Amino acid sequence: MNDFEQILANLTPEVYANLKRAVELGKWPDGRVLSDEQRELCMQAVIVYEHKNLKPEEHTGFIPPKPHTHCGSGDDEPDAETPLKWQ
């Protein structure tokens, strides 16, 4: 196991929150700007932490599924025409 994998395996909720905040703001708490490499590594750490410790709906960027709206959903009258919606 390399150093980065060891760090990922031992992330605490506090460290996770600090890394997530650093990615959001683009800087460390002391005001120093994150390099592109630091930002990438922080994002990787945040993703790994969320995957291991949070429910999918708590992950950064989670988009809840839309309700079923396909033909035959039972909401429309049986003989009513339903216009197509191209997205």
C-alpha atoms as a printed R data frame, in Angstrom:
   type eleno elety resid chain resno       x      y       z
1  ATOM     1    CA   MET     A     1   0.000  0.000   0.000
2  ATOM     2    CA   ASN     A     2   1.482  3.368  -1.003
3  ATOM     3    CA   ASP     A     3   1.329  6.538   1.106
4  ATOM     4    CA   PHE     A     4  -1.695  7.969  -0.740
5  ATOM     5    CA   GLU     A     5  -3.683  4.751  -0.255
6  ATOM     6    CA   GLN     A     6  -2.785  4.761   3.455
7  ATOM     7    CA   ILE     A     7  -3.982  8.354   3.797
8  ATOM     8    CA   LEU     A     8  -7.240  7.495   2.021
9  ATOM     9    CA   ALA     A     9  -7.792  4.505   4.293
10 ATOM    10    CA   ASN     A    10  -7.444  6.727   7.387
11 ATOM    11    CA   LEU     A    11  -9.408  9.844   6.422
12 ATOM    12    CA   THR     A    12 -11.438 11.284   9.268
13 ATOM    13    CA   PRO     A    13 -14.698 13.193   8.800
14 ATOM    14    CA   GLU     A    14 -12.848 16.398   9.753
15 ATOM    15    CA   VAL     A    15 -10.100 15.875   7.175
16 ATOM    16    CA   TYR     A    16 -12.721 14.968   4.556
17 ATOM    17    CA   ALA     A    17 -14.612 18.206   5.275
18 ATOM    18    CA   ASN     A    18 -11.396 20.245   5.013
19 ATOM    19    CA   LEU     A    19 -10.428 18.624   1.707
20 ATOM    20    CA   LYS     A    20 -13.914 19.140   0.290
21 ATOM    21    CA   ARG     A    21 -13.858 22.801   1.343
22 ATOM    22    CA   ALA     A    22 -10.403 23.271  -0.204
23 ATOM    23    CA   VAL     A    23 -11.672 21.898  -3.526
24 ATOM    24    CA   GLU     A    24 -14.772 24.116  -3.380
25 ATOM    25    CA   LEU     A    25 -12.782 27.300  -2.666
26 ATOM    26    CA   GLY     A    26  -9.612 26.431  -4.576
27 ATOM    27    CA   LYS     A    27  -7.456 27.272  -1.583
28 ATOM    28    CA   TRP     A    28  -6.289 25.919   1.751
29 ATOM    29    CA   PRO     A    29  -7.658 27.299   5.036
30 ATOM    30    CA   ASP     A    30  -4.559 29.523   5.347
31 ATOM    31    CA   GLY     A    31  -5.342 31.153   1.983
32 ATOM    32    CA   ARG     A    32  -2.712 29.441  -0.184
33 ATOM    33    CA   VAL     A    33  -4.062 28.517  -3.621
34 ATOM    34    CA   LEU     A    34  -4.279 24.801  -4.500
35 ATOM    35    CA   SER     A    35  -2.174 23.696  -7.451
36 ATOM    36    CA   ASP     A    36  -3.931 21.701 -10.171
37 ATOM    37    CA   GLU     A    37  -2.293 18.523  -8.839
38 ATOM    38    CA   GLN     A    38  -3.383 19.258  -5.245
39 ATOM    39    CA   ARG     A    39  -6.934 19.947  -6.368
40 ATOM    40    CA   GLU     A    40  -7.033 16.669  -8.309
41 ATOM    41    CA   LEU     A    41  -5.685 14.664  -5.366
42 ATOM    42    CA   CYS     A    42  -8.134 16.323  -2.975
43 ATOM    43    CA   MET     A    43 -11.043 15.505  -5.293
44 ATOM    44    CA   GLN     A    44  -9.897 11.886  -5.488
45 ATOM    45    CA   ALA     A    45  -9.723 11.699  -1.698
46 ATOM    46    CA   VAL     A    46 -13.217 13.217  -1.347
47 ATOM    47    CA   ILE     A    47 -14.659 10.728  -3.850
48 ATOM    48    CA   VAL     A    48 -13.022  7.755  -2.124
49 ATOM    49    CA   TYR     A    49 -14.194  8.902   1.311
50 ATOM    50    CA   GLU     A    50 -17.773  9.406   0.113
51 ATOM    51    CA   HIS     A    51 -17.816  6.025  -1.627
52 ATOM    52    CA   LYS     A    52 -16.629  4.254   1.531
53 ATOM    53    CA   ASN     A    53 -18.544  6.198   4.188
54 ATOM    54    CA   LEU     A    54 -21.656  7.890   2.800
55 ATOM    55    CA   LYS     A    55 -24.914  6.783   1.253
56 ATOM    56    CA   PRO     A    56 -25.076  7.469  -2.511
57 ATOM    57    CA   GLU     A    57 -27.619 10.264  -2.032
58 ATOM    58    CA   GLU     A    58 -25.091 12.044   0.234
59 ATOM    59    CA   HIS     A    59 -22.323 12.031  -2.408
60 ATOM    60    CA   THR     A    60 -21.174 15.315  -3.897
61 ATOM    61    CA   GLY     A    61 -23.042 15.957  -7.130
62 ATOM    62    CA   PHE     A    62 -25.780 13.393  -6.467
63 ATOM    63    CA   ILE     A    63 -28.812 13.955  -8.679
64 ATOM    64    CA   PRO     A    64 -31.947 12.140  -7.540
65 ATOM    65    CA   PRO     A    65 -33.652 10.035 -10.203
66 ATOM    66    CA   LYS     A    66 -36.703 11.527 -11.858
67 ATOM    67    CA   PRO     A    67 -40.052  9.790 -11.345
68 ATOM    68    CA   HIS     A    68 -41.149  7.392 -14.048
69 ATOM    69    CA   THR     A    69 -42.932  9.242 -16.861
70 ATOM    70    CA   HIS     A    70 -42.864  6.712 -19.701
71 ATOM    71    CA   CYS     A    71 -45.888  5.503 -21.636
72 ATOM    72    CA   GLY     A    72 -48.255  3.383 -19.618
73 ATOM    73    CA   SER     A    73 -47.436  4.988 -16.301
74 ATOM    74    CA   GLY     A    74 -51.128  4.875 -15.404
75 ATOM    75    CA   ASP     A    75 -51.428  8.611 -14.797
76 ATOM    76    CA   ASP     A    76 -53.096  9.491 -18.110
77 ATOM    77    CA   GLU     A    77 -56.506  8.541 -19.408
78 ATOM    78    CA   PRO     A    78 -56.284  5.282 -21.403
79 ATOM    79    CA   ASP     A    79 -57.217  6.825 -24.780
80 ATOM    80    CA   ALA     A    80 -55.684 10.293 -24.302
81 ATOM    81    CA   GLU     A    81 -52.889 11.329 -26.633
82 ATOM    82    CA   THR     A    82 -49.643 12.194 -24.927
83 ATOM    83    CA   PRO     A    83 -47.225 14.417 -26.871
84 ATOM    84    CA   LEU     A    84 -43.638 13.276 -27.163
85 ATOM    85    CA   LYS     A    85 -41.042 15.288 -25.296
86 ATOM    86    CA   TRP     A    86 -37.614 15.252 -26.944
87 ATOM    87    CA   GLN     A    87 -34.766 16.050 -24.589
